[in-house]
Amino acid sequence: MLTITREGARLFAQLTGQPRFEVFAESERKFFLKVVEAQLVFGGEGNEQAPQVTLFQNGREQVAKRTTE
């Protein structure tokens, strides 16, 4: 599971069992991490909530669909 959280203007990503890391905007829907070579791309268009996010890391793509808790 990939958890995305926001604290003020800062965005964070955390995979289950991993530490939480800040992510940084490359564009409106593309983000990157500084601690590892990884990118996050949020799906959707315009101002709608992203239905999914794709994690690109180590030559792999992992899609995480939005859930509500």
mmCIF file as Biopython writes it, N, C-alpha, C and O atoms, coordinates in Angstrom:
data_model
#
loop_
_atom_site.group_PDB
_atom_site.id
_atom_site.type_symbol
_atom_site.label_atom_id
_atom_site.label_alt_id
_atom_site.label_comp_id
_atom_site.label_asym_id
_atom_site.label_entity_id
_atom_site.label_seq_id
_atom_site.pdbx_PDB_ins_code
_atom_site.Cartn_x
_atom_site.Cartn_y
_atom_site.Cartn_z
_atom_site.occupancy
_atom_site.B_iso_or_equiv
_atom_site.auth_seq_id
_atom_site.auth_asym_id
_atom_site.pdbx_PDB_model_num
ATOM 1   N N  . MET A ? 1  ? 0.845   -1.164 0.000   1.0 0.0 1  A 1 
ATOM 2   C CA . MET A ? 1  ? 0.000   0.000  0.000   1.0 0.0 1  A 1 
ATOM 3   C C  . MET A ? 1  ? 0.895   1.233  0.000   1.0 0.0 1  A 1 
ATOM 4   O O  . MET A ? 1  ? 1.911   1.276  0.694   1.0 0.0 1  A 1 
ATOM 5   N N  . LEU A ? 2  ? 0.515   2.216  -0.770  1.0 0.0 2  A 1 
ATOM 6   C CA . LEU A ? 2  ? 1.215   3.493  -0.844  1.0 0.0 2  A 1 
ATOM 7   C C  . LEU A ? 2  ? 0.312   4.543  -0.231  1.0 0.0 2  A 1 
ATOM 8   O O  . LEU A ? 2  ? -0.814  4.741  -0.686  1.0 0.0 2  A 1 
ATOM 9   N N  . THR A ? 3  ? 0.801   5.218  0.802   1.0 0.0 3  A 1 
ATOM 10  C CA . THR A ? 3  ? 0.026   6.252  1.478   1.0 0.0 3  A 1 
ATOM 11  C C  . THR A ? 3  ? 0.614   7.610  1.130   1.0 0.0 3  A 1 
ATOM 12  O O  . THR A ? 3  ? 1.812   7.842  1.297   1.0 0.0 3  A 1 
ATOM 13  N N  . ILE A ? 4  ? -0.242  8.505  0.645   1.0 0.0 4  A 1 
ATOM 14  C CA . ILE A ? 4  ? 0.145   9.869  0.310   1.0 0.0 4  A 1 
ATOM 15  C C  . ILE A ? 4  ? -0.499  10.789 1.340   1.0 0.0 4  A 1 
ATOM 16  O O  . ILE A ? 4  ? -1.706  10.714 1.572   1.0 0.0 4  A 1 
ATOM 17  N N  . THR A ? 5  ? 0.295   11.652 1.956   1.0 0.0 5  A 1 
ATOM 18  C CA . THR A ? 5  ? -0.235  12.600 2.930   1.0 0.0 5  A 1 
ATOM 19  C C  . THR A ? 5  ? 0.295   13.993 2.612   1.0 0.0 5  A 1 
ATOM 20  O O  . THR A ? 5  ? 1.313   14.165 1.942   1.0 0.0 5  A 1 
ATOM 21  N N  . ARG A ? 6  ? -0.442  14.984 3.122   1.0 0.0 6  A 1 
ATOM 22  C CA . ARG A ? 6  ? -0.046  16.369 2.924   1.0 0.0 6  A 1 
ATOM 23  C C  . ARG A ? 6  ? 0.029   17.062 4.270   1.0 0.0 6  A 1 
ATOM 24  O O  . ARG A ? 6  ? -0.846  16.890 5.119   1.0 0.0 6  A 1 
ATOM 25  N N  . GLU A ? 7  ? 1.065   17.837 4.455   1.0 0.0 7  A 1 
ATOM 26  C CA . GLU A ? 7  ? 1.217   18.681 5.640   1.0 0.0 7  A 1 
ATOM 27  C C  . GLU A ? 7  ? 1.470   20.089 5.134   1.0 0.0 7  A 1 
ATOM 28  O O  . GLU A ? 7  ? 2.579   20.411 4.706   1.0 0.0 7  A 1 
ATOM 29  N N  . GLY A ? 8  ? 0.449   20.926 5.180   1.0 0.0 8  A 1 
ATOM 30  C CA . GLY A ? 8  ? 0.578   22.264 4.605   1.0 0.0 8  A 1 
ATOM 31  C C  . GLY A ? 8  ? 0.823   22.149 3.120   1.0 0.0 8  A 1 
ATOM 32  O O  . GLY A ? 8  ? 0.028   21.542 2.402   1.0 0.0 8  A 1 
ATOM 33  N N  . ALA A ? 9  ? 1.921   22.728 2.650   1.0 0.0 9  A 1 
ATOM 34  C CA . ALA A ? 9  ? 2.257   22.684 1.224   1.0 0.0 9  A 1 
ATOM 35  C C  . ALA A ? 9  ? 3.164   21.506 0.874   1.0 0.0 9  A 1 
ATOM 36  O O  . ALA A ? 9  ? 3.530   21.336 -0.289  1.0 0.0 9  A 1 
ATOM 37  N N  . ARG A ? 10 ? 3.530   20.693 1.863   1.0 0.0 10 A 1 
ATOM 38  C CA . ARG A ? 10 ? 4.452   19.571 1.641   1.0 0.0 10 A 1 
ATOM 39  C C  . ARG A ? 10 ? 3.676   18.273 1.421   1.0 0.0 10 A 1 
ATOM 40  O O  . ARG A ? 10 ? 2.654   18.035 2.066   1.0 0.0 10 A 1 
ATOM 41  N N  . LEU A ? 11 ? 4.167   17.436 0.506   1.0 0.0 11 A 1 
ATOM 42  C CA . LEU A ? 11 ? 3.547   16.160 0.178   1.0 0.0 11 A 1 
ATOM 43  C C  . LEU A ? 11 ? 4.510   15.043 0.540   1.0 0.0 11 A 1 
ATOM 44  O O  . LEU A ? 11 ? 5.716   15.153 0.320   1.0 0.0 11 A 1 
ATOM 45  N N  . PHE A ? 12 ? 3.961   13.951 1.107   1.0 0.0 12 A 1 
ATOM 46  C CA . PHE A ? 12 ? 4.779   12.826 1.550   1.0 0.0 12 A 1 
ATOM 47  C C  . PHE A ? 12 ? 4.222   11.521 0.982   1.0 0.0 12 A 1 
ATOM 48  O O  . PHE A ? 12 ? 3.022   11.399 0.739   1.0 0.0 12 A 1 
ATOM 49  N N  . ALA A ? 13 ? 5.111   10.548 0.774   1.0 0.0 13 A 1 
ATOM 50  C CA . ALA A ? 13 ? 4.731   9.210  0.315   1.0 0.0 13 A 1 
ATOM 51  C C  . ALA A ? 13 ? 5.341   8.187  1.261   1.0 0.0 13 A 1 
ATOM 52  O O  . ALA A ? 13 ? 6.464   8.345  1.740   1.0 0.0 13 A 1 
ATOM 53  N N  . GLN A ? 14 ? 4.564   7.124  1.519   1.0 0.0 14 A 1 
ATOM 54  C CA . GLN A ? 14 ? 5.059   6.058  2.389   1.0 0.0 14 A 1 
ATOM 55  C C  . GLN A ? 14 ? 4.514   4.723  1.910   1.0 0.0 14 A 1 
ATOM 56  O O  . GLN A ? 14 ? 3.302   4.518  1.848   1.0 0.0 14 A 1 
ATOM 57  N N  . LEU A ? 15 ? 5.422   3.820  1.574   1.0 0.0 15 A 1 
ATOM 58  C CA . LEU A ? 15 ? 5.042   2.447  1.256   1.0 0.0 15 A 1 
ATOM 59  C C  . LEU A ? 15 ? 4.945   1.662  2.560   1.0 0.0 15 A 1 
ATOM 60  O O  . LEU A ? 15 ? 5.685   1.931  3.506   1.0 0.0 15 A 1 
ATOM 61  N N  . THR A ? 16 ? 4.046   0.707  2.608   1.0 0.0 16 A 1 
ATOM 62  C CA . THR A ? 16 ? 3.891   -0.125 3.804   1.0 0.0 16 A 1 
ATOM 63  C C  . THR A ? 16 ? 5.237   -0.695 4.222   1.0 0.0 16 A 1 
ATOM 64  O O  . THR A ? 16 ? 5.959   -1.272 3.409   1.0 0.0 16 A 1 
ATOM 65  N N  . GLY A ? 17 ? 5.566   -0.527 5.499   1.0 0.0 17 A 1 
ATOM 66  C CA . GLY A ? 17 ? 6.804   -1.060 6.040   1.0 0.0 17 A 1 
ATOM 67  C C  . GLY A ? 17 ? 8.032   -0.206 5.755   1.0 0.0 17 A 1 
ATOM 68  O O  . GLY A ? 17 ? 9.146   -0.591 6.110   1.0 0.0 17 A 1 
ATOM 69  N N  . GLN A ? 18 ? 7.845   0.941  5.122   1.0 0.0 18 A 1 
ATOM 70  C CA . GLN A ? 18 ? 8.957   1.820  4.777   1.0 0.0 18 A 1 
ATOM 71  C C  . GLN A ? 18 ? 8.795   3.163  5.494   1.0 0.0 18 A 1 
ATOM 72  O O  . GLN A ? 18 ? 7.694   3.496  5.932   1.0 0.0 18 A 1 
ATOM 73  N N  . PRO A ? 19 ? 9.866   3.929  5.617   1.0 0.0 19 A 1 
ATOM 74  C CA . PRO A ? 19 ? 9.748   5.270  6.197   1.0 0.0 19 A 1 
ATOM 75  C C  . PRO A ? 19 ? 8.970   6.201  5.264   1.0 0.0 19 A 1 
ATOM 76  O O  . PRO A ? 19 ? 8.821   5.918  4.076   1.0 0.0 19 A 1 
ATOM 77  N N  . ARG A ? 20 ? 8.487   7.291  5.803   1.0 0.0 20 A 1 
ATOM 78  C CA . ARG A ? 20 ? 7.773   8.308  5.027   1.0 0.0 20 A 1 
ATOM 79  C C  . ARG A ? 20 ? 8.798   9.302  4.492   1.0 0.0 20 A 1 
ATOM 80  O O  . ARG A ? 20 ? 9.684   9.747  5.222   1.0 0.0 20 A 1 
ATOM 81  N N  . PHE A ? 21 ? 8.670   9.646  3.207   1.0 0.0 21 A 1 
ATOM 82  C CA . PHE A ? 21 ? 9.596   10.580 2.572   1.0 0.0 21 A 1 
ATOM 83  C C  . PHE A ? 21 ? 8.836   11.695 1.877   1.0 0.0 21 A 1 
ATOM 84  O O  . PHE A ? 21 ? 7.745   11.487 1.346   1.0 0.0 21 A 1 
ATOM 85  N N  . GLU A ? 22 ? 9.430   12.881 1.888   1.0 0.0 22 A 1 
ATOM 86  C CA . GLU A ? 22 ? 8.833   14.006 1.181   1.0 0.0 22 A 1 
ATOM 87  C C  . GLU A ? 22 ? 9.017   13.807 -0.323  1.0 0.0 22 A 1 
ATOM 88  O O  . GLU A ? 22 ? 10.051  13.310 -0.771  1.0 0.0 22 A 1 
ATOM 89  N N  . VAL A ? 23 ? 8.001   14.200 -1.099  1.0 0.0 23 A 1 
ATOM 90  C CA . VAL A ? 23 ? 8.085   14.169 -2.558  1.0 0.0 23 A 1 
ATOM 91  C C  . VAL A ? 23 ? 8.014   15.602 -3.062  1.0 0.0 23 A 1 
ATOM 92  O O  . VAL A ? 23 ? 7.433   16.474 -2.416  1.0 0.0 23 A 1 
ATOM 93  N N  . PHE A ? 24 ? 8.611   15.832 -4.222  1.0 0.0 24 A 1 
ATOM 94  C CA . PHE A ? 24 ? 8.777   17.176 -4.757  1.0 0.0 24 A 1 
ATOM 95  C C  . PHE A ? 24 ? 8.181   17.264 -6.159  1.0 0.0 24 A 1 
ATOM 96  O O  . PHE A ? 24 ? 8.319   16.339 -6.959  1.0 0.0 24 A 1 
ATOM 97  N N  . ALA A ? 25 ? 7.521   18.376 -6.449  1.0 0.0 25 A 1 
ATOM 98  C CA . ALA A ? 25 ? 6.817   18.541 -7.724  1.0 0.0 25 A 1 
ATOM 99  C C  . ALA A ? 25 ? 7.787   18.753 -8.874  1.0 0.0 25 A 1 
ATOM 100 O O  . ALA A ? 25 ? 8.724   19.548 -8.799  1.0 0.0 25 A 1 
ATOM 101 N N  . GLU A ? 26 ? 7.525   18.014 -9.935  1.0 0.0 26 A 1 
ATOM 102 C CA . GLU A ? 26 ? 8.216   18.219 -11.204 1.0 0.0 26 A 1 
ATOM 103 C C  . GLU A ? 26 ? 7.269   18.944 -12.154 1.0 0.0 26 A 1 
ATOM 104 O O  . GLU A ? 26 ? 7.692   19.758 -12.975 1.0 0.0 26 A 1 
ATOM 105 N N  . SER A ? 27 ? 5.984   18.636 -12.027 1.0 0.0 27 A 1 
ATOM 106 C CA . SER A ? 27 ? 4.911   19.296 -12.757 1.0 0.0 27 A 1 
ATOM 107 C C  . SER A ? 27 ? 3.653   19.124 -11.910 1.0 0.0 27 A 1 
ATOM 108 O O  . SER A ? 27 ? 3.729   18.680 -10.765 1.0 0.0 27 A 1 
ATOM 109 N N  . GLU A ? 28 ? 2.508   19.471 -12.466 1.0 0.0 28 A 1 
ATOM 110 C CA . GLU A ? 28 ? 1.254   19.416 -11.706 1.0 0.0 28 A 1 
ATOM 111 C C  . GLU A ? 28 ? 0.938   18.014 -11.179 1.0 0.0 28 A 1 
ATOM 112 O O  . GLU A ? 28 ? 0.415   17.883 -10.072 1.0 0.0 28 A 1 
ATOM 113 N N  . ARG A ? 29 ? 1.238   16.984 -11.933 1.0 0.0 29 A 1 
ATOM 114 C CA . ARG A ? 29 ? 0.911   15.618 -11.537 1.0 0.0 29 A 1 
ATOM 115 C C  . ARG A ? 29 ? 2.121   14.693 -11.443 1.0 0.0 29 A 1 
ATOM 116 O O  . ARG A ? 29 ? 1.958   13.500 -11.189 1.0 0.0 29 A 1 
ATOM 117 N N  . LYS A ? 30 ? 3.317   15.211 -11.642 1.0 0.0 30 A 1 
ATOM 118 C CA . LYS A ? 30 ? 4.538   14.400 -11.565 1.0 0.0 30 A 1 
ATOM 119 C C  . LYS A ? 30 ? 5.381   14.870 -10.384 1.0 0.0 30 A 1 
ATOM 120 O O  . LYS A ? 30 ? 5.618   16.064 -10.203 1.0 0.0 30 A 1 
ATOM 121 N N  . PHE A ? 31 ? 5.824   13.906 -9.590  1.0 0.0 31 A 1 
ATOM 122 C CA . PHE A ? 31 ? 6.616   14.188 -8.401  1.0 0.0 31 A 1 
ATOM 123 C C  . PHE A ? 31 ? 7.811   13.249 -8.354  1.0 0.0 31 A 1 
ATOM 124 O O  . PHE A ? 31 ? 7.814   12.209 -9.012  1.0 0.0 31 A 1 
ATOM 125 N N  . PHE A ? 32 ? 8.825   13.615 -7.579  1.0 0.0 32 A 1 
ATOM 126 C CA . PHE A ? 32 ? 10.000  12.761 -7.448  1.0 0.0 32 A 1 
ATOM 127 C C  . PHE A ? 32 ? 10.466  12.766 -6.001  1.0 0.0 32 A 1 
ATOM 128 O O  . PHE A ? 32 ? 10.148  13.673 -5.232  1.0 0.0 32 A 1 
ATOM 129 N N  . LEU A ? 33 ? 11.217  11.750 -5.651  1.0 0.0 33 A 1 
ATOM 130 C CA . LEU A ? 33 ? 11.822  11.651 -4.324  1.0 0.0 33 A 1 
ATOM 131 C C  . LEU A ? 33 ? 13.299  11.981 -4.446  1.0 0.0 33 A 1 
ATOM 132 O O  . LEU A ? 33 ? 13.920  11.718 -5.475  1.0 0.0 33 A 1 
ATOM 133 N N  . LYS A ? 34 ? 13.859  12.558 -3.391  1.0 0.0 34 A 1 
ATOM 134 C CA . LYS A ? 34 ? 15.283  12.876 -3.387  1.0 0.0 34 A 1 
ATOM 135 C C  . LYS A ? 34 ? 16.113  11.784 -2.723  1.0 0.0 34 A 1 
ATOM 136 O O  . LYS A ? 34 ? 17.312  11.682 -2.979  1.0 0.0 34 A 1 
ATOM 137 N N  . VAL A ? 35 ? 15.492  10.964 -1.872  1.0 0.0 35 A 1 
ATOM 138 C CA . VAL A ? 35 ? 16.239  9.952  -1.116  1.0 0.0 35 A 1 
ATOM 139 C C  . VAL A ? 35 ? 16.492  8.675  -1.913  1.0 0.0 35 A 1 
ATOM 140 O O  . VAL A ? 35 ? 17.431  7.934  -1.620  1.0 0.0 35 A 1 
ATOM 141 N N  . VAL A ? 36 ? 15.661  8.420  -2.914  1.0 0.0 36 A 1 
ATOM 142 C CA . VAL A ? 36 ? 15.831  7.281  -3.818  1.0 0.0 36 A 1 
ATOM 143 C C  . VAL A ? 36 ? 15.455  7.750  -5.214  1.0 0.0 36 A 1 
ATOM 144 O O  . VAL A ? 36 ? 14.788  8.772  -5.372  1.0 0.0 36 A 1 
ATOM 145 N N  . GLU A ? 37 ? 15.881  7.009  -6.219  1.0 0.0 37 A 1 
ATOM 146 C CA . GLU A ? 37 ? 15.526  7.361  -7.582  1.0 0.0 37 A 1 
ATOM 147 C C  . GLU A ? 37 ? 14.142  6.796  -7.889  1.0 0.0 37 A 1 
ATOM 148 O O  . GLU A ? 37 ? 14.002  5.637  -8.281  1.0 0.0 37 A 1 
ATOM 149 N N  . ALA A ? 38 ? 13.126  7.630  -7.704  1.0 0.0 38 A 1 
ATOM 150 C CA . ALA A ? 38 ? 11.743  7.200  -7.911  1.0 0.0 38 A 1 
ATOM 151 C C  . ALA A ? 38 ? 10.886  8.400  -8.291  1.0 0.0 38 A 1 
ATOM 152 O O  . ALA A ? 38 ? 11.147  9.527  -7.870  1.0 0.0 38 A 1 
ATOM 153 N N  . GLN A ? 39 ? 9.859   8.136  -9.094  1.0 0.0 39 A 1 
ATOM 154 C CA . GLN A ? 39 ? 8.917   9.165  -9.498  1.0 0.0 39 A 1 
ATOM 155 C C  . GLN A ? 39 ? 7.498   8.683  -9.231  1.0 0.0 39 A 1 
ATOM 156 O O  . GLN A ? 39 ? 7.213   7.487  -9.273  1.0 0.0 39 A 1 
ATOM 157 N N  . LEU A ? 40 ? 6.613   9.641  -8.954  1.0 0.0 40 A 1 
ATOM 158 C CA . LEU A ? 40 ? 5.189   9.365  -8.790  1.0 0.0 40 A 1 
ATOM 159 C C  . LEU A ? 40 ? 4.436   10.183 -9.824  1.0 0.0 40 A 1 
ATOM 160 O O  . LEU A ? 40 ? 4.692   11.377 -9.983  1.0 0.0 40 A 1 
ATOM 161 N N  . VAL A ? 41 ? 3.504   9.545  -10.529 1.0 0.0 41 A 1 
ATOM 162 C CA . VAL A ? 41 ? 2.663   10.246 -11.496 1.0 0.0 41 A 1 
ATOM 163 C C  . VAL A ? 41 ? 1.213   9.980  -11.118 1.0 0.0 41 A 1 
ATOM 164 O O  . VAL A ? 41 ? 0.756   8.837  -11.126 1.0 0.0 41 A 1 
ATOM 165 N N  . PHE A ? 42 ? 0.497   11.049 -10.786 1.0 0.0 42 A 1 
ATOM 166 C CA . PHE A ? 42 ? -0.905  10.935 -10.399 1.0 0.0 42 A 1 
ATOM 167 C C  . PHE A ? 42 ? -1.779  10.970 -11.639 1.0 0.0 42 A 1 
ATOM 168 O O  . PHE A ? 42 ? -1.580  11.804 -12.522 1.0 0.0 42 A 1 
ATOM 169 N N  . GLY A ? 43 ? -2.759  10.055 -11.706 1.0 0.0 43 A 1 
ATOM 170 C CA . GLY A ? 43 ? -3.687  10.002 -12.821 1.0 0.0 43 A 1 
ATOM 171 C C  . GLY A ? 43 ? -4.740  11.082 -12.691 1.0 0.0 43 A 1 
ATOM 172 O O  . GLY A ? 43 ? -4.763  11.823 -11.708 1.0 0.0 43 A 1 
ATOM 173 N N  . GLY A ? 44 ? -5.615  11.173 -13.690 1.0 0.0 44 A 1 
ATOM 174 C CA . GLY A ? 44 ? -6.695  12.148 -13.663 1.0 0.0 44 A 1 
ATOM 175 C C  . GLY A ? 44 ? -6.360  13.372 -14.485 1.0 0.0 44 A 1 
ATOM 176 O O  . GLY A ? 44 ? -5.281  13.487 -15.066 1.0 0.0 44 A 1 
ATOM 177 N N  . GLU A ? 45 ? -7.328  14.294 -14.517 1.0 0.0 45 A 1 
ATOM 178 C CA . GLU A ? 45 ? -7.165  15.515 -15.301 1.0 0.0 45 A 1 
ATOM 179 C C  . GLU A ? 45 ? -7.653  16.711 -14.509 1.0 0.0 45 A 1 
ATOM 180 O O  . GLU A ? 45 ? -8.533  16.591 -13.657 1.0 0.0 45 A 1 
ATOM 181 N N  . GLY A ? 46 ? -7.082  17.846 -14.793 1.0 0.0 46 A 1 
ATOM 182 C CA . GLY A ? 46 ? -7.524  19.086 -14.171 1.0 0.0 46 A 1 
ATOM 183 C C  . GLY A ? 46 ? -7.456  19.030 -12.656 1.0 0.0 46 A 1 
ATOM 184 O O  . GLY A ? 46 ? -6.477  18.558 -12.077 1.0 0.0 46 A 1 
ATOM 185 N N  . ASN A ? 47 ? -8.515  19.520 -12.024 1.0 0.0 47 A 1 
ATOM 186 C CA . ASN A ? 47 ? -8.555  19.595 -10.564 1.0 0.0 47 A 1 
ATOM 187 C C  . ASN A ? 47 ? -9.214  18.390 -9.906  1.0 0.0 47 A 1 
ATOM 188 O O  . ASN A ? 47 ? -9.387  18.376 -8.688  1.0 0.0 47 A 1 
ATOM 189 N N  . GLU A ? 48 ? -9.590  17.368 -10.694 1.0 0.0 48 A 1 
ATOM 190 C CA . GLU A ? 48 ? -10.233 16.196 -10.093 1.0 0.0 48 A 1 
ATOM 191 C C  . GLU A ? 48 ? -9.243  15.415 -9.237  1.0 0.0 48 A 1 
ATOM 192 O O  . GLU A ? 48 ? -8.036  15.443 -9.476  1.0 0.0 48 A 1 
ATOM 193 N N  . GLN A ? 49 ? -9.776  14.717 -8.234  1.0 0.0 49 A 1 
ATOM 194 C CA . GLN A ? 49 ? -8.910  13.868 -7.411  1.0 0.0 49 A 1 
ATOM 195 C C  . GLN A ? 49 ? -8.347  12.750 -8.269  1.0 0.0 49 A 1 
ATOM 196 O O  . GLN A ? 49 ? -9.039  12.182 -9.113  1.0 0.0 49 A 1 
ATOM 197 N N  . ALA A ? 50 ? -7.104  12.453 -8.041  1.0 0.0 50 A 1 
ATOM 198 C CA . ALA A ? 50 ? -6.444  11.403 -8.818  1.0 0.0 50 A 1 
ATOM 199 C C  . ALA A ? 50 ? -7.021  10.044 -8.445  1.0 0.0 50 A 1 
ATOM 200 O O  . ALA A ? 50 ? -7.053  9.699  -7.263  1.0 0.0 50 A 1 
ATOM 201 N N  . PRO A ? 51 ? -7.479  9.263  -9.423  1.0 0.0 51 A 1 
ATOM 202 C CA . PRO A ? 51 ? -8.011  7.928  -9.132  1.0 0.0 51 A 1 
ATOM 203 C C  . PRO A ? 51 ? -6.912  6.905  -8.851  1.0 0.0 51 A 1 
ATOM 204 O O  . PRO A ? 51 ? -7.179  5.822  -8.331  1.0 0.0 51 A 1 
ATOM 205 N N  . GLN A ? 52 ? -5.670  7.261  -9.200  1.0 0.0 52 A 1 
ATOM 206 C CA . GLN A ? 52 ? -4.545  6.347  -8.987  1.0 0.0 52 A 1 
ATOM 207 C C  . GLN A ? 52 ? -3.245  7.121  -9.062  1.0 0.0 52 A 1 
ATOM 208 O O  . GLN A ? 52 ? -3.203  8.256  -9.535  1.0 0.0 52 A 1 
ATOM 209 N N  . VAL A ? 53 ? -2.187  6.486  -8.588  1.0 0.0 53 A 1 
ATOM 210 C CA . VAL A ? 53 ? -0.834  7.021  -8.723  1.0 0.0 53 A 1 
ATOM 211 C C  . VAL A ? 53 ? 0.057   5.877  -9.184  1.0 0.0 53 A 1 
ATOM 212 O O  . VAL A ? 53 ? -0.092  4.739  -8.739  1.0 0.0 53 A 1 
ATOM 213 N N  . THR A ? 54 ? 0.981   6.193  -10.076 1.0 0.0 54 A 1 
ATOM 214 C CA . THR A ? 54 ? 1.924   5.195  -10.564 1.0 0.0 54 A 1 
ATOM 215 C C  . THR A ? 54 ? 3.308   5.515  -10.007 1.0 0.0 54 A 1 
ATOM 216 O O  . THR A ? 54 ? 3.799   6.637  -10.133 1.0 0.0 54 A 1 
ATOM 217 N N  . LEU A ? 55 ? 3.921   4.518  -9.395  1.0 0.0 55 A 1 
ATOM 218 C CA . LEU A ? 55 ? 5.275   4.636  -8.864  1.0 0.0 55 A 1 
ATOM 219 C C  . LEU A ? 55 ? 6.240   4.034  -9.881  1.0 0.0 55 A 1 
ATOM 220 O O  . LEU A ? 55 ? 6.099   2.877  -10.277 1.0 0.0 55 A 1 
ATOM 221 N N  . PHE A ? 56 ? 7.215   4.826  -10.294 1.0 0.0 56 A 1 
ATOM 222 C CA . PHE A ? 56 ? 8.263   4.371  -11.202 1.0 0.0 56 A 1 
ATOM 223 C C  . PHE A ? 56 ? 9.553   4.275  -10.401 1.0 0.0 56 A 1 
ATOM 224 O O  . PHE A ? 56 ? 10.068  5.278  -9.905  1.0 0.0 56 A 1 
ATOM 225 N N  . GLN A ? 57 ? 10.072  3.046  -10.281 1.0 0.0 57 A 1 
ATOM 226 C CA . GLN A ? 57 ? 11.292  2.832  -9.509  1.0 0.0 57 A 1 
ATOM 227 C C  . GLN A ? 57 ? 11.968  1.548  -9.956  1.0 0.0 57 A 1 
ATOM 228 O O  . GLN A ? 57 ? 11.304  0.535  -10.173 1.0 0.0 57 A 1 
ATOM 229 N N  . ASN A ? 58 ? 13.286  1.587  -10.094 1.0 0.0 58 A 1 
ATOM 230 C CA . ASN A ? 58 ? 14.082  0.413  -10.486 1.0 0.0 58 A 1 
ATOM 231 C C  . ASN A ? 58 ? 13.580  -0.242 -11.770 1.0 0.0 58 A 1 
ATOM 232 O O  . ASN A ? 58 ? 13.567  -1.468 -11.874 1.0 0.0 58 A 1 
ATOM 233 N N  . GLY A ? 59 ? 13.167  0.563  -12.745 1.0 0.0 59 A 1 
ATOM 234 C CA . GLY A ? 59 ? 12.693  0.041  -14.021 1.0 0.0 59 A 1 
ATOM 235 C C  . GLY A ? 59 ? 11.318  -0.590 -13.966 1.0 0.0 59 A 1 
ATOM 236 O O  . GLY A ? 59 ? 10.891  -1.219 -14.934 1.0 0.0 59 A 1 
ATOM 237 N N  . ARG A ? 60 ? 10.610  -0.437 -12.848 1.0 0.0 60 A 1 
ATOM 238 C CA . ARG A ? 60 ? 9.277   -1.040 -12.690 1.0 0.0 60 A 1 
ATOM 239 C C  . ARG A ? 60 ? 8.230   0.045  -12.534 1.0 0.0 60 A 1 
ATOM 240 O O  . ARG A ? 60 ? 8.527   1.156  -12.096 1.0 0.0 60 A 1 
ATOM 241 N N  . GLU A ? 61 ? 7.005   -0.289 -12.895 1.0 0.0 61 A 1 
ATOM 242 C CA . GLU A ? 61 ? 5.852   0.578  -12.694 1.0 0.0 61 A 1 
ATOM 243 C C  . GLU A ? 61 ? 4.866   -0.145 -11.794 1.0 0.0 61 A 1 
ATOM 244 O O  . GLU A ? 61 ? 4.470   -1.277 -12.073 1.0 0.0 61 A 1 
ATOM 245 N N  . GLN A ? 62 ? 4.471   0.515  -10.714 1.0 0.0 62 A 1 
ATOM 246 C CA . GLN A ? 62 ? 3.475   -0.053 -9.811  1.0 0.0 62 A 1 
ATOM 247 C C  . GLN A ? 62 ? 2.332   0.943  -9.685  1.0 0.0 62 A 1 
ATOM 248 O O  . GLN A ? 62 ? 2.539   2.104  -9.332  1.0 0.0 62 A 1 
ATOM 249 N N  . VAL A ? 63 ? 1.128   0.477  -9.978  1.0 0.0 63 A 1 
ATOM 250 C CA . VAL A ? 63 ? -0.047  1.338  -9.907  1.0 0.0 63 A 1 
ATOM 251 C C  . VAL A ? 63 ? -0.756  1.120  -8.588  1.0 0.0 63 A 1 
ATOM 252 O O  . VAL A ? 63 ? -1.019  -0.015 -8.193  1.0 0.0 63 A 1 
ATOM 253 N N  . ALA A ? 64 ? -1.063  2.212  -7.909  1.0 0.0 64 A 1 
ATOM 254 C CA . ALA A ? 64 ? -1.820  2.159  -6.660  1.0 0.0 64 A 1 
ATOM 255 C C  . ALA A ? 64 ? -3.117  2.914  -6.876  1.0 0.0 64 A 1 
ATOM 256 O O  . ALA A ? 64 ? -3.106  4.110  -7.167  1.0 0.0 64 A 1 
ATOM 257 N N  . LYS A ? 65 ? -4.232  2.220  -6.736  1.0 0.0 65 A 1 
ATOM 258 C CA . LYS A ? 65 ? -5.544  2.836  -6.909  1.0 0.0 65 A 1 
ATOM 259 C C  . LYS A ? 65 ? -5.968  3.540  -5.628  1.0 0.0 65 A 1 
ATOM 260 O O  . LYS A ? 65 ? -5.627  3.102  -4.529  1.0 0.0 65 A 1 
ATOM 261 N N  . ARG A ? 66 ? -6.717  4.636  -5.773  1.0 0.0 66 A 1 
ATOM 262 C CA . ARG A ? 66 ? -7.199  5.405  -4.631  1.0 0.0 66 A 1 
ATOM 263 C C  . ARG A ? 66 ? -8.194  4.559  -3.825  1.0 0.0 66 A 1 
ATOM 264 O O  . ARG A ? 66 ? -9.077  3.905  -4.380  1.0 0.0 66 A 1 
ATOM 265 N N  . THR A ? 67 ? -8.023  4.596  -2.526  1.0 0.0 67 A 1 
ATOM 266 C CA . THR A ? 67 ? -8.986  3.965  -1.608  1.0 0.0 67 A 1 
ATOM 267 C C  . THR A ? 67 ? -9.384  5.004  -0.586  1.0 0.0 67 A 1 
ATOM 268 O O  . THR A ? 67 ? -8.697  6.012  -0.417  1.0 0.0 67 A 1 
ATOM 269 N N  . THR A ? 68 ? -10.489 4.765  0.099   1.0 0.0 68 A 1 
ATOM 270 C CA . THR A ? 68 ? -10.911 5.649  1.172   1.0 0.0 68 A 1 
ATOM 271 C C  . THR A ? 68 ? -10.906 4.868  2.459   1.0 0.0 68 A 1 
ATOM 272 O O  . THR A ? 68 ? -11.322 3.710  2.500   1.0 0.0 68 A 1 
ATOM 273 N N  . GLU A ? 69 ? -10.442 5.492  3.491   1.0 0.0 69 A 1 
ATOM 274 C CA . GLU A ? 69 ? -10.394 4.817  4.796   1.0 0.0 69 A 1 
ATOM 275 C C  . GLU A ? 69 ? -11.100 5.666  5.812   1.0 0.0 69 A 1 
ATOM 276 O O  . GLU A ? 69 ? -11.181 5.290  6.981   1.0 0.0 69 A 1 
#
